[in-house]
Amino acid sequence: MKPTKHFCCTICQRGFTRIDHLKRHHLRHSGLKPYSCIFCNEAFARCDNLRDHYTDCAKRGDREIPETGQRGRRRHACQSCTSMKLRCDGQNPCSSCVKRNLECNKELKNPTASPGATSDTPSMKHEGYDQPSDRGSIKFLLNGGTDSFTENFLLPPRSDRTRGLEYHHQKEEAEDSMLAYHPKRYPNDFAPAFVELDPNNMSFFHDTFLDFFNGPFGEMHKSLVDPYGGEMMDYSATIPPNQDPGLALSGRQPFEHEKPYATAMIQAILSRAWSVPLDAKVHEEISTNLTFLLTTPRILKFTALYFKYWHPSCPITHVPSFDPEIVALPLLTSIVFMGAMYTKDERELYAAKRLLDFAELYVFSSDIFSCEYEVAATICGSRNAESEAHDWLQFQNFQAGFLIVVVQYWAGSRTSSSRAMENRFSEVVKVARRIGLVRYRHGPEDGIDETIWIQNECRIRNMNIISLLDCAFSFYQNYPCRLSHTEIQWDFPCLESVFASEHPFASSNFQVSRGITLGDAFRNIFAETSGQESHTLPDTIAKLTVLDMFVLVHVLYAFINTHMTCLAPLMRAPCNSVSKQLVSSSGTGKRRQSLIQDDSTLLPIRMALTRWRDHWLTLRNTVSSNEWASMGFYKNGYNFWLVSQLLITKKESVDVVMKMEVRCEDKLEKLKVLLKDEND
């Protein structure tokens, strides 16, 4: 009697008798080859294949074969359960040992590692795939909801996301091998040398600066009602935990002349803070934190952290031409506060998070987001959408608004995150539509002036990343997209190597325009190919890069999610008489259970996802390991494909999506119910 295959692949429906075989099978779909030879760098999907390869490796010579890791099944049972042959739940202590009042011992005897064991899988380390192979499965990705899914993304850490914060700290030492950041690529000003700060320099600030700024406002009686949220503001004059109150301003550097942008940033944020009804003591703390945080060396430090951590994933700023002396102050402010979220200094991080809401108020006080400016321009007849679209300073202010939304969503408090998603991002999209960014493309005239081309490329890149965030709101919190798939008419970005160069026109891969928009790619991935198999890639899709595919799979997911909600009436169709007749005539009585598989409207979606996956695997096999490792979180696009495939494969997905509330806490956590049959 053949054993029953309880574990089925959600992609190809192949069955397996053991869960570890299914997990190993998932690697075939992902195209990942996490095990590589340390002598010739040939990569393999399975460690046993790597062991076999070492025997015949021509470059190994007489060198010893390194240990390739644990063989056989990974043990998760404790020693007591193993000896008594009982099922162990893997907890510590396990329920079986607790019930029998036994000591739960999970220590296993590890085989002696060979001298080469520390370098067993170099490709796993330099690509960021240093986790067990089961981490490529959809079950692992959804195991911890958003935290496990974004574990490798290096997002700005937030204190209430425990797992994400732990991962961020664990990766601090290994991050240089994972990111395309090398300090020598950036101006030396972005990596200032710091000395240990002297905590005894507080008197200068208290005697002069605070008296100057807070003097006129010391006697004002203001309420603590938040005019924006309609509730009490959670902002009290406190100091960081576990810190001596006398060190609240520790870190004051020896006196030096500050750059104009440092002083201007302090004054701009402070002026917005004054408009918020707070008492004098809180205003004093704000002034203290601003002067502590926004010194010239720290501004340069945080700017460097921005380009080190966030820029590789969302390259929307041309680094070689970036100059804090001339960039728009709101944009510099957003970049500084994004970078400050990655600092290891707890005092700096604390001050930055205390000031983040006020930085947001300043950034969104720019004319481009101002209703007063809009009314004045309309009445005076001075509004010109075309001139606004080409106004570089105004675009930088627009860019600043988008970046501060990203910072608040991923690193801000829960209230700030919700405000950024629901209110501020809507303002960003409204301005993008108003100034024509949703249709922005490179024109032939861009090939005349390199500066104009760089500026327009920044606009195009910004819109691609905006679409990512728009879909991310739906992906992580089931919040409706603001951008429709019918209006995504902007170009795809140029090659990363071209954009990263100081003079893009001199690059051998330079093109004025790639000639394809996101909307074109979305339509072509559904298009029928005459005389060819349905999964054959159209020529336009075959030219897409990894970043292009990452943007495209987000749009595909948003489209699938919308389709799921539209399909709900069909899922309930068996309730009417016509559907009952169909069910009875089939003789199976399982019309409802199989409807999602038989629905003809899903066939084009399945074809589109198959095409996306085929091209993604082609890219994965053609891109070098070093180039792949240098990419930001967009190299994880396959994970989004897995979730999209899950939605159109599981028959319960429609009901699950329909029952989710808008702006739910963690949508991915709720999708775990679709995997309830895949038991470990």
C-alpha positions as CSV (number, residue, x, y, z in Angstrom):
1,M,0.0,0.0,0.0
2,K,1.4,3.3,-1.1
3,P,1.7,6.0,1.6
4,T,-0.8,8.9,1.3
5,K,0.6,12.1,0.0
6,H,-0.9,14.7,2.4
7,F,1.4,17.6,1.5
8,C,0.6,19.3,-1.8
9,C,2.5,22.1,-3.5
10,T,0.3,25.1,-3.9
11,I,2.0,25.9,-7.2
12,C,2.1,22.7,-9.2
13,Q,-0.2,20.5,-7.0
14,R,2.5,17.8,-6.7
15,G,2.0,15.7,-3.6
16,F,4.5,14.6,-1.0
17,T,4.4,12.2,2.0
18,R,6.7,14.4,4.2
19,I,6.6,18.1,4.8
20,D,10.4,18.4,4.5
21,H,10.2,17.0,1.0
22,L,7.6,19.7,0.1
23,K,9.9,22.4,1.6
24,R,12.8,21.1,-0.5
25,H,10.5,21.0,-3.5
26,H,9.7,24.7,-3.1
27,L,13.3,25.6,-4.0
28,R,12.7,24.3,-7.5
29,H,9.9,26.8,-8.0
30,S,11.8,29.7,-6.5
31,G,14.9,29.1,-8.6
32,L,17.1,29.7,-5.5
33,K,20.4,27.9,-5.3
34,P,21.6,28.6,-1.8
35,Y,24.4,26.1,-1.7
36,S,27.6,26.9,-3.6
37,C,31.0,25.4,-4.0
38,I,33.7,27.3,-2.2
39,F,36.2,26.4,-4.8
40,C,34.4,27.1,-8.2
41,N,31.3,29.0,-7.0
42,E,28.9,26.6,-8.8
43,A,25.6,26.8,-7.1
44,F,23.1,24.1,-6.2
45,A,19.6,24.0,-4.8
46,R,20.3,21.0,-2.5
47,C,23.2,20.4,-0.1
48,D,23.4,16.7,-1.1
49,N,24.1,17.8,-4.7
50,L,26.8,20.0,-3.4
51,R,28.4,17.1,-1.5
52,D,28.4,15.0,-4.7
53,H,29.9,17.9,-6.6
54,Y,32.8,18.3,-4.2
55,T,34.1,14.8,-5.1
56,D,34.6,15.8,-8.8
57,C,35.3,19.5,-8.5
58,A,38.2,20.3,-10.7
59,K,39.3,23.4,-8.8
60,R,39.3,21.6,-5.4
61,G,42.6,19.8,-6.0
62,D,43.9,18.1,-2.9
63,R,42.1,20.4,-0.5
64,E,39.8,18.8,2.1
65,I,36.1,18.6,1.3
66,P,34.2,20.9,3.7
67,E,31.2,19.9,5.7
68,T,28.0,20.9,3.9
69,G,25.7,20.9,6.9
70,Q,23.5,18.5,8.7
71,R,22.3,15.4,6.9
72,G,18.9,13.9,7.0
73,R,15.9,15.3,8.7
74,R,16.2,18.2,11.1
75,R,15.3,17.0,14.6
76,H,12.9,19.3,16.5
77,A,11.8,16.8,19.2
78,C,13.4,16.8,22.7
79,Q,15.4,13.9,23.9
80,S,12.7,12.6,26.3
81,C,10.1,12.4,23.5
82,T,12.6,10.9,21.1
83,S,13.5,8.1,23.6
84,M,9.8,7.3,24.3
85,K,8.9,7.7,20.7
86,L,6.3,10.3,21.5
87,R,5.1,13.2,19.3
88,C,6.8,16.4,20.4
89,D,5.3,19.8,19.7
90,G,8.7,21.5,19.6
91,Q,8.0,24.0,22.3
92,N,10.5,24.6,25.2
93,P,9.5,22.9,27.4
94,C,7.2,20.7,25.3
95,S,3.7,19.8,26.5
96,S,4.6,16.1,26.7
97,C,7.4,16.7,29.2
98,V,5.3,19.2,31.2
99,K,2.5,16.6,31.5
100,R,5.0,13.9,32.7
101,N,6.9,16.3,34.9
102,L,10.1,15.5,33.0
103,E,13.1,17.7,32.1
104,C,12.8,18.9,28.5
105,N,16.3,18.7,27.0
106,K,16.7,19.8,23.4
107,E,20.5,19.7,23.3
108,L,21.6,17.5,20.4
109,K,24.9,16.0,19.8
110,N,26.4,17.8,16.8
111,P,28.9,16.2,14.6
112,T,32.4,17.6,14.8
113,A,32.7,20.3,12.2
114,S,35.5,20.0,9.7
115,P,37.9,22.9,9.2
116,G,36.0,24.2,6.3
117,A,32.6,24.0,8.0
118,T,32.5,27.8,8.6
119,S,32.4,28.5,4.9
120,D,30.0,25.8,3.9
121,T,27.5,27.9,1.9
122,P,29.1,31.2,0.9
123,S,26.3,32.0,-1.5
124,M,23.8,31.8,1.3
125,K,25.8,34.4,3.2
126,H,26.5,37.0,0.5
127,E,22.9,36.8,-0.9
128,G,21.3,37.0,2.5
129,Y,19.9,33.4,2.3
130,D,21.7,32.2,5.4
131,Q,18.5,30.7,6.7
132,P,17.3,27.1,6.5
133,S,15.9,26.1,3.2
134,D,12.3,26.0,4.4
135,R,12.4,29.7,4.6
136,G,11.6,29.8,0.9
137,S,8.2,28.3,1.5
138,I,5.0,30.3,1.6
139,K,4.2,28.8,5.1
140,F,7.4,30.3,6.6
141,L,6.8,33.6,4.9
142,L,3.4,33.9,6.5
143,N,4.4,32.3,9.8
144,G,5.0,35.6,11.5
145,G,2.8,37.8,9.4
146,T,4.4,41.0,8.2
147,D,7.5,40.6,10.4
148,S,8.5,37.2,8.9
149,F,7.7,38.3,5.4
150,T,9.8,41.5,5.5
151,E,12.6,39.9,7.6
152,N,15.2,40.5,4.9
153,F,14.0,43.9,3.8
154,L,16.0,46.0,6.3
155,L,13.0,48.3,6.8
156,P,13.3,51.1,9.3
157,P,12.9,49.3,12.6
158,R,9.9,50.0,14.8
159,S,9.9,49.3,18.5
160,D,6.5,47.6,18.5
161,R,7.6,45.2,15.8
162,T,9.8,42.9,18.0
163,R,10.9,40.4,15.4
164,G,11.8,43.1,12.8
165,L,13.8,45.0,15.4
166,E,15.6,41.8,16.5
167,Y,16.5,41.0,12.9
168,H,17.8,44.5,12.3
169,H,20.2,44.2,15.2
170,Q,21.3,40.7,14.2
171,K,22.2,41.9,10.7
172,E,24.2,45.0,11.7
173,E,27.5,43.2,11.6
174,A,26.8,41.4,8.3
175,E,25.0,44.1,6.4
176,D,28.0,45.3,4.4
177,S,28.1,42.0,2.5
178,M,24.4,42.2,1.7
179,L,24.0,45.8,0.5
180,A,25.4,47.7,-2.4
181,Y,26.9,50.3,-0.2
182,H,30.5,51.2,0.1
183,P,31.5,54.4,1.8
184,K,34.1,55.2,-0.8
185,R,31.3,55.5,-3.4
186,Y,29.9,58.5,-1.7
187,P,31.4,61.9,-0.9
188,N,33.6,61.9,2.2
189,D,31.2,64.4,3.8
190,F,28.7,61.6,4.2
191,A,30.9,59.7,6.6
192,P,32.0,62.2,9.3
193,A,34.3,61.1,12.0
194,F,32.8,61.3,15.5
195,V,34.4,61.7,18.8
196,E,32.8,60.7,22.1
197,L,30.5,63.5,23.1
198,D,31.0,65.4,26.3
199,P,27.9,65.4,28.7
200,N,29.2,68.5,30.5
201,N,28.5,71.0,27.8
202,M,24.8,71.6,28.7
203,S,25.2,75.1,30.2
204,F,25.8,76.8,26.9
205,F,22.6,75.5,25.5
206,H,20.4,76.2,28.5
207,D,21.8,79.7,29.1
208,T,21.6,81.0,25.5
209,F,19.8,78.9,22.9
210,L,16.8,77.8,25.0
211,D,16.3,81.2,26.5
212,F,16.2,82.7,23.0
213,F,13.8,80.3,21.5
214,N,11.5,79.6,24.4
215,G,11.4,83.0,26.0
216,P,8.4,84.4,24.1
217,F,6.4,81.2,24.6
218,G,7.1,80.4,28.3
219,E,3.9,81.8,29.7
220,M,1.5,80.5,27.0
221,H,-1.2,78.1,28.4
222,K,-2.0,75.5,25.7
223,S,-4.1,72.4,25.8
224,L,-2.9,68.9,25.0
225,V,-5.7,68.2,22.5
226,D,-4.4,67.0,19.2
227,P,-6.0,69.2,16.5
228,Y,-5.2,66.5,13.9
229,G,-6.4,63.4,15.5
230,G,-9.1,64.7,17.9
231,E,-7.5,63.1,20.9
232,M,-4.9,63.7,23.5
233,M,-1.5,63.7,22.1
234,D,0.9,61.1,23.5
235,Y,3.7,63.6,23.9
236,S,5.0,64.3,27.3
237,A,8.3,65.8,28.5
238,T,10.2,62.6,29.3
239,I,13.7,61.3,28.9
240,P,14.8,58.1,27.3
241,P,14.4,55.0,29.6
242,N,17.4,53.9,31.6
243,Q,19.1,57.2,31.2
244,D,20.2,59.7,33.9
245,P,18.1,62.8,33.6
246,G,21.2,64.8,33.8
247,L,22.4,63.3,30.6
248,A,19.4,64.4,28.5
249,L,21.6,66.6,26.5
250,S,24.6,64.4,26.5
251,G,26.4,64.4,23.3
252,R,26.9,68.1,22.8
253,Q,30.0,68.4,20.6
254,P,32.7,71.0,21.1
255,F,31.5,74.3,19.7
256,E,31.8,74.7,15.9
257,H,30.1,76.6,13.3
258,E,27.0,74.9,12.0
259,K,26.2,74.7,8.3
260,P,23.3,76.9,7.2
261,Y,21.0,73.9,6.5
262,A,21.4,72.6,10.1
263,T,20.3,75.9,11.6
264,A,17.5,76.3,9.0
265,M,16.2,72.8,9.7
266,I,16.1,73.4,13.4
267,Q,14.2,76.7,13.0
268,A,11.8,75.2,10.4
269,I,10.8,72.2,12.6
270,L,10.7,74.4,15.7
271,S,8.3,76.8,14.0
272,R,5.9,74.0,13.2
273,A,6.2,72.7,16.7
274,W,5.1,76.1,18.0
275,S,1.9,75.8,16.1
276,V,0.9,72.7,18.0
277,P,-0.8,73.3,21.4
278,L,1.8,72.0,23.9
279,D,2.9,73.3,27.3
280,A,6.2,75.2,27.8
281,K,7.9,72.2,29.3
282,V,7.3,70.1,26.2
283,H,8.4,72.9,23.9
284,E,11.6,73.1,25.9
285,E,12.2,69.4,25.4
286,I,11.5,69.7,21.6
287,S,14.1,72.5,21.4
288,T,16.6,70.5,23.4
289,N,16.1,67.4,21.2
290,L,16.4,69.5,18.0
291,T,19.7,71.1,19.0
292,F,21.0,67.8,20.1
293,L,20.0,65.9,17.0
294,L,20.4,68.3,14.1
295,T,24.1,69.2,14.3
296,T,26.0,69.3,11.0
297,P,28.0,66.1,11.8
298,R,24.9,64.2,12.7
299,I,23.0,65.4,9.7
300,L,25.8,64.1,7.5
301,K,25.9,60.9,9.5
302,F,22.1,60.3,9.1
303,T,22.3,61.1,5.4
304,A,25.0,58.5,5.0
305,L,22.8,55.9,6.8
306,Y,20.0,56.7,4.4
307,F,22.1,56.0,1.4
308,K,23.5,52.9,3.1
309,Y,20.2,51.3,4.2
310,W,17.3,52.7,2.3
311,H,18.7,53.9,-1.0
312,P,19.7,50.4,-2.3
313,S,16.1,49.3,-2.1
314,C,14.4,52.5,-3.3
315,P,16.9,54.4,-5.5
316,I,15.0,57.6,-6.2
317,T,17.8,60.1,-5.6
318,H,20.8,60.6,-7.9
319,V,23.6,60.1,-5.4
320,P,26.6,61.6,-7.3
321,S,24.7,64.9,-7.7
322,F,23.2,65.0,-4.2
323,D,24.5,68.0,-2.2
324,P,23.0,68.8,1.2
325,E,24.1,72.4,0.7
326,I,21.8,73.0,-2.3
327,V,19.0,70.3,-2.0
328,A,15.6,71.5,-0.9
329,L,15.4,71.7,2.9
330,P,12.2,69.5,3.2
331,L,13.9,66.8,1.2
332,L,17.0,66.9,3.3
333,T,14.8,66.8,6.4
334,S,13.1,63.6,5.2
335,I,16.4,62.0,4.3
336,V,17.9,62.8,7.6
337,F,15.0,61.4,9.6
338,M,14.9,58.3,7.5
339,G,18.6,57.7,8.2
340,A,18.2,58.5,11.9
341,M,15.9,55.5,12.2
342,Y,18.9,53.3,11.5
343,T,21.3,54.8,14.0
344,K,22.8,52.5,16.7
345,D,22.9,55.4,19.2
346,E,19.9,55.0,21.5
347,R,19.9,58.7,22.4
348,E,19.9,59.8,18.7
349,L,17.1,57.3,17.9
350,Y,15.0,58.4,20.8
351,A,15.3,62.1,19.9
352,A,14.6,61.4,16.2
353,K,11.4,59.5,17.1
354,R,10.2,62.2,19.4
355,L,10.6,64.8,16.7
356,L,9.3,62.7,13.7
357,D,5.8,64.0,13.9
358,F,7.0,67.6,13.9
359,A,9.3,66.9,10.9
360,E,6.2,65.6,9.1
361,L,4.3,68.8,9.9
362,Y,7.1,70.8,8.4
363,V,7.5,68.7,5.3
364,F,3.8,68.9,4.5
365,S,3.7,72.6,5.1
366,S,5.4,73.1,1.7
367,D,3.4,75.0,-0.9
368,I,2.9,72.0,-3.1
369,F,0.8,70.3,-0.4
370,S,-0.8,73.5,0.8
371,C,-4.5,74.0,0.2
372,E,-4.0,77.8,0.7
373,Y,-1.5,77.8,-2.1
374,E,-3.9,75.8,-4.3
375,V,-6.7,78.3,-3.6
376,A,-4.5,81.3,-4.2
377,A,-3.2,79.9,-7.5
378,T,-6.7,79.1,-8.7
379,I,-8.1,82.5,-7.9
380,C,-5.2,84.4,-9.3
381,G,-5.1,82.2,-12.4
382,S,-1.4,81.5,-11.9
383,R,-1.6,77.8,-11.8
384,N,0.1,75.9,-14.6
385,A,0.3,72.1,-14.3
386,E,3.0,71.8,-16.9
387,S,5.3,74.4,-15.2
388,E,4.7,72.6,-11.8
389,A,5.7,69.3,-13.3
390,H,9.0,70.8,-14.5
391,D,9.7,72.8,-11.3
392,W,12.6,70.9,-9.7
393,L,12.4,72.6,-6.3
394,Q,8.7,71.8,-6.1
395,F,9.4,68.2,-7.1
396,Q,12.0,67.8,-4.3
397,N,9.3,69.1,-1.9
398,F,7.0,66.4,-3.3
399,Q,9.7,63.8,-2.9
400,A,10.1,64.9,0.7
401,G,6.5,64.3,1.4
402,F,6.6,60.8,0.0
403,L,9.7,59.9,2.0
404,I,8.3,61.1,5.3
405,V,5.2,59.0,4.6
406,V,7.5,56.0,4.3
407,V,9.3,56.8,7.5
408,Q,6.1,57.3,9.5
409,Y,4.5,54.2,8.1
410,W,7.4,51.8,8.9
411,A,9.0,53.5,11.9
412,G,6.4,55.9,13.4
413,S,3.9,55.2,16.2
414,R,0.7,53.4,15.4
415,T,-1.2,56.7,15.2
416,S,1.4,58.3,13.0
417,S,1.5,55.2,10.7
418,S,-2.2,55.2,10.2
419,R,-2.2,59.0,9.5
420,A,0.6,58.5,6.9
421,M,-1.3,55.6,5.2
422,E,-4.7,57.2,5.2
423,N,-4.2,60.9,5.0
424,R,-0.7,61.9,3.9
425,F,-0.3,59.3,1.2
426,S,-3.6,60.5,-0.4
427,E,-2.1,64.0,-0.5
428,V,1.0,62.7,-2.2
429,V,-1.1,60.8,-4.9
430,K,-3.3,63.9,-5.4
431,V,-0.3,66.1,-6.1
432,A,1.2,63.4,-8.4
433,R,-2.0,63.4,-10.5
434,R,-2.2,67.2,-10.5
435,I,1.3,67.8,-11.8
436,G,1.1,64.9,-14.4
437,L,3.6,62.5,-12.8
438,V,1.2,59.5,-13.5
439,R,1.9,60.0,-17.2
440,Y,5.6,61.0,-17.0
441,R,7.9,59.7,-19.6
442,H,11.3,60.5,-21.1
443,G,11.1,62.5,-24.3
444,P,13.6,62.9,-27.1
445,E,14.6,66.3,-25.7
446,D,15.8,64.7,-22.5
447,G,18.8,63.4,-24.5
448,I,20.1,66.9,-25.0
449,D,20.7,68.0,-21.4
450,E,22.1,65.5,-18.9
451,T,20.8,67.4,-15.9
452,I,17.3,67.5,-17.3
453,W,17.5,63.8,-18.0
454,I,18.6,63.0,-14.4
455,Q,15.7,65.1,-13.0
456,N,13.1,63.4,-15.1
457,E,14.5,60.0,-14.2
458,C,14.1,60.9,-10.6
459,R,10.5,61.7,-11.3
460,I,9.9,58.4,-13.0
461,R,11.6,56.4,-10.3
462,N,9.6,58.2,-7.6
463,M,6.4,57.2,-9.3
464,N,7.5,53.6,-9.5
465,I,8.3,53.5,-5.8
466,I,5.0,55.3,-5.0
467,S,3.1,52.5,-6.7
468,L,5.0,50.0,-4.6
469,L,3.9,51.7,-1.4
470,D,0.3,52.0,-2.7
471,C,0.2,48.3,-3.3
472,A,2.0,47.6,0.0
473,F,-0.9,49.2,1.9
474,S,-3.2,46.6,0.3
475,F,-0.7,43.8,0.8
476,Y,0.0,44.3,4.5
477,Q,-3.1,46.0,5.8
478,N,-5.9,45.5,3.2
479,Y,-6.2,49.2,2.6
480,P,-7.6,50.0,-0.9
481,C,-5.1,51.2,-3.5
482,R,-5.3,54.9,-4.5
483,L,-3.8,54.4,-7.9
484,S,-5.8,52.4,-10.5
485,H,-4.0,50.0,-12.9
486,T,-5.5,52.0,-15.7
487,E,-3.5,55.2,-14.9
488,I,0.0,53.7,-14.3
489,Q,1.3,55.3,-17.5
490,W,4.8,56.3,-16.4
491,D,8.1,54.8,-17.8
492,F,10.0,52.1,-16.1
493,P,13.3,53.3,-14.5
494,C,16.6,53.1,-16.3
495,L,19.3,50.5,-15.4
496,E,20.6,50.9,-11.9
497,S,24.2,51.1,-13.2
498,V,23.3,54.0,-15.4
499,F,21.5,55.9,-12.7
500,A,24.3,55.3,-10.2
501,S,27.0,56.8,-12.5
502,E,28.1,60.4,-12.2
503,H,27.5,61.0,-15.9
504,P,24.8,58.7,-17.2
505,F,25.2,59.9,-20.8
506,A,28.7,58.4,-20.8
507,S,27.5,55.0,-19.7
508,S,27.6,52.3,-22.4
509,N,24.1,51.1,-21.4
510,F,22.6,54.6,-21.5
511,Q,19.2,55.0,-23.2
512,V,17.2,58.2,-23.2
513,S,14.1,56.1,-22.7
514,R,13.4,52.4,-22.4
515,G,10.3,52.8,-24.4
516,I,7.9,50.8,-22.1
517,T,5.6,52.0,-19.4
518,L,4.3,50.1,-16.3
519,G,0.9,50.1,-17.9
520,D,2.2,48.6,-21.1
521,A,3.9,45.8,-19.2
522,F,0.8,45.1,-17.2
523,R,-1.3,44.8,-20.3
524,N,1.3,42.7,-22.2
525,I,1.7,40.1,-19.5
526,F,-2.0,39.3,-20.1
527,A,-1.8,39.5,-23.9
528,E,-2.3,36.5,-26.0
529,T,0.6,35.5,-28.2
530,S,-0.6,34.3,-31.6
531,G,0.7,31.0,-32.9
532,Q,2.6,30.4,-29.6
533,E,2.0,28.7,-26.3
534,S,0.1,30.8,-23.8
535,H,3.0,31.0,-21.4
536,T,5.4,32.4,-24.0
537,L,6.8,35.7,-22.9
538,P,6.0,38.8,-25.0
539,D,9.1,40.7,-26.1
540,T,8.3,43.6,-23.9
541,I,8.2,41.4,-20.7
542,A,11.5,39.7,-21.7
543,K,13.3,43.1,-21.4
544,L,12.2,43.8,-17.8
545,T,14.8,44.1,-15.0
546,V,14.5,42.8,-11.5
547,L,13.2,46.1,-10.2
548,D,10.7,46.3,-13.0
549,M,9.4,42.8,-12.1
550,F,9.2,43.8,-8.4
551,V,7.0,46.7,-9.3
552,L,4.9,44.6,-11.8
553,V,4.2,41.8,-9.3
554,H,2.9,44.4,-6.8
555,V,0.4,45.7,-9.4
556,L,-0.5,42.1,-10.3
557,Y,-1.2,41.4,-6.6
558,A,-3.4,44.5,-6.2
559,F,-5.3,43.5,-9.3
560,I,-5.8,39.9,-8.0
561,N,-6.9,41.2,-4.6
562,T,-9.5,43.4,-6.3
563,H,-10.6,40.5,-8.5
564,M,-11.1,38.4,-5.4
565,T,-13.6,40.9,-3.9
566,C,-15.4,41.1,-7.3
567,L,-15.6,37.3,-7.4
568,A,-17.4,37.0,-4.1
569,P,-20.9,37.1,-5.6
570,L,-20.0,34.2,-7.9
571,M,-18.7,32.2,-4.9
572,R,-22.2,32.6,-3.4
573,A,-23.9,31.8,-6.7
574,P,-24.9,28.2,-5.6
575,C,-27.5,29.9,-3.4
576,N,-29.7,30.7,-6.4
577,S,-31.8,28.3,-8.4
578,V,-29.7,28.5,-11.6
579,S,-26.6,27.5,-9.7
580,K,-28.4,24.7,-7.9
581,Q,-29.4,23.3,-11.3
582,L,-25.7,23.4,-12.3
583,V,-24.7,21.6,-9.1
584,S,-27.3,18.9,-9.4
585,S,-26.5,18.3,-13.1
586,S,-22.9,17.9,-12.4
587,G,-23.6,15.1,-10.0
588,T,-20.7,16.0,-7.7
589,G,-22.4,18.6,-5.5
590,K,-19.0,20.3,-5.2
591,R,-19.6,23.3,-7.4
592,R,-18.8,25.8,-4.6
593,Q,-15.6,24.0,-3.6
594,S,-14.1,24.0,-7.1
595,L,-15.5,27.3,-8.4
596,I,-12.3,29.2,-7.9
597,Q,-10.4,26.6,-10.0
598,D,-13.0,26.5,-12.7
599,D,-13.6,30.3,-13.0
600,S,-12.6,31.2,-16.5
601,T,-11.8,34.8,-15.5
602,L,-8.9,33.4,-13.4
603,L,-7.2,31.8,-16.4
604,P,-5.6,35.1,-17.7
605,I,-4.4,35.8,-14.2
606,R,-2.8,32.3,-13.9
607,M,-1.2,32.9,-17.3
608,A,0.2,36.3,-16.2
609,L,1.6,34.8,-13.0
610,T,3.2,32.0,-14.9
611,R,4.8,34.4,-17.3
612,W,6.0,36.5,-14.4
613,R,7.6,33.5,-12.7
614,D,9.3,32.3,-15.8
615,H,11.0,35.6,-16.5
616,W,11.9,36.0,-12.8
617,L,13.7,32.6,-12.8
618,T,15.4,33.6,-16.0
619,L,16.7,36.8,-14.4
620,R,17.7,34.9,-11.3
621,N,19.8,32.5,-13.3
622,T,21.4,35.2,-15.5
623,V,22.2,37.8,-12.9
624,S,25.6,37.3,-11.2
625,S,25.7,36.5,-7.5
626,N,27.5,39.7,-6.7
627,E,25.0,41.8,-8.5
628,W,22.1,40.0,-6.9
629,A,23.5,40.5,-3.5
630,S,23.9,44.2,-4.1
631,M,20.2,44.7,-4.8
632,G,17.8,46.0,-2.2
633,F,14.7,44.3,-1.0
634,Y,13.3,44.2,-4.5
635,K,15.2,41.0,-5.1
636,N,12.5,39.3,-2.9
637,G,9.9,39.7,-5.6
638,Y,9.3,36.0,-5.7
639,N,7.8,36.1,-2.2
640,F,5.1,38.4,-3.5
641,W,4.4,36.0,-6.3
642,L,4.0,33.1,-3.8
643,V,1.3,35.1,-2.0
644,S,-0.5,36.0,-5.2
645,Q,-0.4,32.4,-6.3
646,L,-1.8,31.3,-3.0
647,L,-4.8,33.6,-3.4
648,I,-5.8,32.2,-6.8
649,T,-5.1,28.6,-5.8
650,K,-6.9,28.2,-2.5
651,K,-10.7,27.9,-2.8
652,E,-11.2,29.6,0.6
653,S,-9.2,32.7,-0.4
654,V,-12.2,34.7,-1.5
655,D,-14.1,34.3,1.7
656,V,-10.9,35.1,3.7
657,V,-10.3,38.3,1.8
658,M,-13.9,39.3,2.0
659,K,-14.0,38.9,5.7
660,M,-11.0,41.1,6.3
661,E,-11.6,44.6,7.6
662,V,-10.1,47.5,5.8
663,R,-6.9,48.7,7.6
664,C,-6.5,45.4,9.4
665,E,-3.6,45.0,11.8
666,D,-1.7,42.4,9.7
667,K,-3.2,40.9,6.6
668,L,-0.5,38.3,6.0
669,E,-1.1,37.0,9.5
670,K,-4.8,36.5,8.6
671,L,-3.8,34.7,5.3
672,K,-2.2,31.9,7.4
673,V,-5.7,30.3,7.6
674,L,-5.3,29.3,4.0
675,L,-2.4,27.0,5.0
676,K,-4.2,25.2,7.8
677,D,-4.1,21.9,6.0
678,E,-0.3,22.0,5.6
679,N,0.6,20.6,9.1
680,D,4.2,20.2,10.2
